[in-house]
Amino acid sequence: MSTRPATAPLLIACALGIEHLALRTGERGGAGGPVTVLRTGMGPKAAERSVTRRLADPLLDGAAVLATGFCAGLAPGMHPGDLVVAEETRHPDGTVPCVETDLLVKELVRAVPGRTVHTGPLIGSDHVVRGHERSDLLATGAIAVDMESAATLLSAVRAGERPVAAVRVVVDAPQHELVRIGTVRGGISAFRVLRSVLPAFYEWHRSLLLPRR
């Protein structure tokens, strides 16, 4: 039996200012160790640089990493404000499996009651996906797409062995394409959901500190 350090840190990474604002205003305190909310900037290259640089800090040695923010849903029937828990993230340079996804689903249902939670592969892109590209990506088996999660988790595991996960809030979907975040109902709905998810992230983090057999 082994035990993780009781104060293992957690790094929560997001890309956009509005995502960072939602997470900061949603803080309620309470986690299994020190928590850092990192705004990486937009796109996979920015995420890779920012996460790699931040994890070089000795204070974040062995930190669990959770990528979050908004995403585009790919599957029919998805709606703005739905949640996506990645079973794995897919990047051109590699696929990264996520840890304790069942627990994340359970805790998200508790934190944001009434919201649909989808699970499946989350694929990375270097641009905003629209129109027919959605169906092309859906055909690969992915259920959602964003620009930073896959790069974030790949950079995290390259920096050292650690637990990783990705949780995204659907801001637009095939029948609900978004023009600008915050100016339409879908963007506002997604912001409110993202503001409410931190308790689920903290419970996931705490679970990683339990003794392993």
Disulfide bonds with the S-S distance in Angstrom:
none
